[in-house]
Amino acid sequence: MAGAYLYNQYRKQRLELEAERLWVLLGLRPGSRVAEVGAGAGEMTALLAQRIGPAGRIFATEADEGKLRKLIRRKQKAEWANVEVLACRPDGCALPES
């Protein structure tokens, strides 16, 4: 039981570090528009949505139907107004123009 807790804490810290790294490397700031390709269940989406704020926009894309359903549920539960979930096919995604 303690092992699972420690692993989850480690995973959370790693994700937060990766979000910070992306923030800096991509020059993101509140109000940015971001395409997150392969968003999975939305772990990074959650962190970026907070940082980008209501003036920004995240286009979270996912091709896997199971992960896409989880991402949609997570968006609805968290009430992310600044996140648009887009279903993709393995051969591409229809992202809006910048």
Salt bridges, closest charged atoms under 4 A:
GLU18 OE1 - ARG21 NH1 3.58
GLU20 OE1 - ARG51 NH2 2.74
GLU84 OE1 - ARG57 NH2 3.35
ASP91 OD1 - ARG89 NE 3.07
